C-alpha cells in the first residue's frame, strides 16, 4: 500500500513540475500568446482586441493593437524581422512606419491577417 501511495505521489509531483515548467514559457500578457524566441521573425497583428477575439486571427501571430504598439517596441527590437498584419493592411502600414521610425530595420506589411501562412 505504501508503494502505491508513493508512486501516486511521484506521478502527481512530476505532473506539477511539468505544468509549472510549461507555464514559464516565453509568454506575453496580450491574449496569452506564446512569443517566438528573440532573434527570429515575429508576426504582429495590430487590430483591436475585439477584432482579434471576434473576427479571427492567424494562430502564429501576437496581438499588439496599433494604439498600444508603442509600448511593445523594445520587445520587438529583439527580433530580426517583424511582420505586421491587420484586417486590410491599412493599420499594418501605420505600424510598419512606427516601427521603422523607432529603429527597427526589417519590418514588412503583409496586409490582411488571412494572408499569413503559419508554419
Residue, then its C-alpha position, 0 to 999 in steps of 0.5 A: x500500500x505504501x508503494x502505491x501511495x508513493x508512486x501516486x505521489x511521484x506521478x502527481x509531483x512530476x505532473x506539477x513540475x511539468x505544468x509549472x515548467x510549461x507555464x514559464x514559457x516565453x509568454x506575453x500578457x496580450x491574449x496569452x500568446x506564446x512569443x517566438x524566441x528573440x532573434x527570429x521573425x515575429x508576426x504582429x497583428x495590430x487590430x483591436x482586441x475585439x477584432x482579434x477575439x471576434x473576427x479571427x486571427x492567424x494562430x502564429x501571430x501576437x496581438x499588439x493593437x496599433x494604439x498600444x504598439x508603442x509600448x511593445x517596441x523594445x520587445x520587438x527590437x529583439x527580433x530580426x524581422x517583424x511582420x505586421x498584419x491587420x484586417x486590410x493592411x491599412x493599420x499594418x502600414x501605420x505600424x510598419x512606419x512606427x516601427x521603422x521610425x523607432x529603429x527597427x530595420x526589417x519590418x514588412x506589411x503583409x496586409x490582411x491577417x488571412x494572408x499569413x501562412x503559419x508554419 
